[in-house]
Amino acid sequence: MTTKISFRSVTRTFQVGDNEFRALDGVDLDIADREFVTVVGPSGCGKSTLLNIAAGLIEPTDGEVRVDDRPVAGPGPDCGVIFQQYALFPWLTVQQNVEFGLKVAKVGRAERRQRARHFIDLVGLSDFADALPKTLSGGMRQRCAIARAYAVNPNILLMDEPFGALDALTRVQLQDQLLATWTAEKRTVMFITHDVDEAVYLANRVIVMAARPGRLHEVIDVDLPHPRTEAIRLSEQFTAIRNRVWHAVYHQTPTEGTSR
Ligand code: ADP
């Protein structure tokens, strides 16, 4: 399998007053092309820092991240980033929001419309193309953000707790929507979450991190079949993997090192 994103001894420190705080310590991780990985771990273990380094928004203090075997040198069109706060332009309609990145990329009007429409349909917002964000529910806004990220055709989607602000039911629906979109248009996805069930349901691999200093703790394969369904969510196999991830997240001992 081709490696898409490669973290090599990634370390990041922050100056806090007189002290140097180690947010990430020597992270080594390869993410394969078109893989869907989720990242879980206690608050402050460096999940967002790791994602922001992959996005080129933060530089590592030491080590490097390579995408397609080239060093990341700042944010680029290769990466779509989706945060918890939807970050839609409130004065633009769903269609215009999804077209925005294409306009910046100077894609012609007809193609722009057609591409935006394709992803709006894919995330189930066809009837709301002309709606303004304020008239949409949180879940619909986040679907719009996903369509917008997909529309510019990035190879990589980096998602930082995108469903964190949503209620449990909407969250489950969006997980299915995201997986359906990922199945139709395979991209490499790195998805941060606090929710262990969500982490297992979505992923091919769950990356469990530990804090102080932020580091890899355990990498757990999720060998559940696709498409993921409610039956899978309720299966013993799912429960077994969920329990393993749960244990890795909530029963970390501070002295344990990285396992991979
Ligand atoms: P997570 O996403 O796992 O909650 P973060 O990556 O947001 O963790 O943060 C990891 C640690 O680094 C936290 O303790 C946080 O306070 C610290 N940190 C993150 N960004 C900064 C910054 N700009 N300045 C100082 N400390 C920071």
Boltz pocket constraint, residues with backbone or C-beta under 6 A from the ligand:
constraints:
  - pocket:
      binder: B
      contacts: [[A, 14], [A, 15], [A, 16], [A, 21], [A, 22], [A, 23], [A, 41], [A, 42], [A, 43], [A, 44], [A, 45], [A, 46], [A, 47], [A, 48], [A, 49], [A, 50], [A, 214]]
      max_distance: 6.0
